[in-house]
Amino acid sequence: MKHSIPARMRVTLAFAAAAVTAVALTGCSGSGDAGPSDEPIQFFLSGDANQGGGYAHMAEKYEEETGVKVEIVDIANDDLATKLRNAAQANDLPAIARVGAVDPVWRSEATDLSDITDGSEIRTELSDKDDDGNVISLPSDITAVGMFINKTLFDEAGVAYPTSEDDIWTWDEYVAAVKQVQTATGTSYGMVMDKSSHRLKAFLYEFGSDYFQPDKSGEFSTNDQTKVALEYFNSLNDDSFMPRSVWLSDADGNALFKSGDVVSYLSGSWQIADFAVNIADFEWASVYMPQDEERATNYGNAASVVVFDGPQQKAAHDFIKWLYEPENYTELSETSSFIPAIDGLDITYASHAEAFDIYNQDIAASPAIVGDIKAMELQYGAQNVTTDGDPVRDETVKYLNGEQDVDTTIKNINALFTDQLGPLE
């Protein structure tokens, strides 16, 4: 690791030299125990306010305990990756970042966090690792795809929904129930689903898809159930059951569901904190994911926490080590309504604890392919190999828009992955 220590000025008075040295060492990498400093530790992230301000809360607690200030810089999600790339190129990275993925542009600047994970229950299968096997990111929390319903509409229509693992809907049963509610209540749409391959991946898994995987030569393929799933998804996007505007025109699924004019919403666990605060006009509930060939969700790390090489590295590392101590991470999870990325914690949620129970049950019931694909994606990340855009989402949009058939869609996805990713090393 690189260390950046300011040069000591040569002065004649001994006490002046000592003072300058002390100031220089206070905010520098490799300077020993972190202590109070005029320069706060910069922490770039996105969406903290939407999830209860958990990181801001923990930063305040850390300052109270240590005197070290952590500055939470909440950046719009669409701008965060670009801001970090620009910062890396200008040699002006923050001390810490919570990112959607480790970026090849600054990957070499992410420092080893293995001493934090050693002996811990942190789920390091969701961590990025460098060529030497060192852990260079920590999962911030677990995210999973899940189904929300407008409970008020279901109650008004007198239609039941699953409340235990013994009565989980099949996809056909789910569609029939939602259409019944839609008709009885005069609601515009039965379902909305985020325009995201993350959400679509869960849908594919439920129909028995193996997703898209390379052979030893790097040629990608998928199984027959992927076609079955995509055809079913296309049948739902009929501008009656599902609004075509979400996948074809970038309409906001979150806003549509909050309007109260949609019966159900396929999104994810990160919405719980938002809905708890921002939905007041109707009751909502999380329900078990419908199933077809498989019972599944798509889950993984919601984001990755990294500490960058630089003058604040030691102080930043100390803060992250403190943050992932079980007691502190439990408080973060409760404040932000996170599914924890540390096993064995007893999380007491302020509201909607039953929703988190459903997500945890869906995660536990998911087939091995879910973890296998996540491991594959992390391995490509470790090789600094990425795709241009999102082939699964983008080619599916073309299919939904009638620009190509399902066979062409699958062929194109395989070809794009083969061309841009190649074999795993």
Secondary structure, 3 states (H helix, E strand, C coil): CCCCCCCCCCCCCHHHHHHHHHHHHHCCCCCCCCCCCCCCEEEEECCCHHHCCHHHHHHHHHHHHHCCCEEEEECCHHHHHHHHHHHHHCCCCCCEEEECCCCCCCHHHECCCHHHHCCCCECHHHCCECCCCCECCEECCEEEEEEEEEHHHHHHHCCCCCCCHHHCCEHHHHHHHHHHHHHHHCCCEEEEECCCHHHHHHHHHHCCCCCCEECCCCCEECCHHHHHHHHHHHHHCCCCCCCHHHHHHCCCHHHHHHCCCEEEEEEECCHHHHHHHHCCCCCEEEECCCECCCCCCCEEECCEEEEECCCCHHHHHHHHHHHCCHHHHHHHHHHHCCECCECCCCCCCCCCHHHHHHHHHHHHHCCHHHHHHHHHHHHHHHCCCCCCCCHHHHHHHHHHCCCCCHHHHHHHHHHHHHHHCCCCC
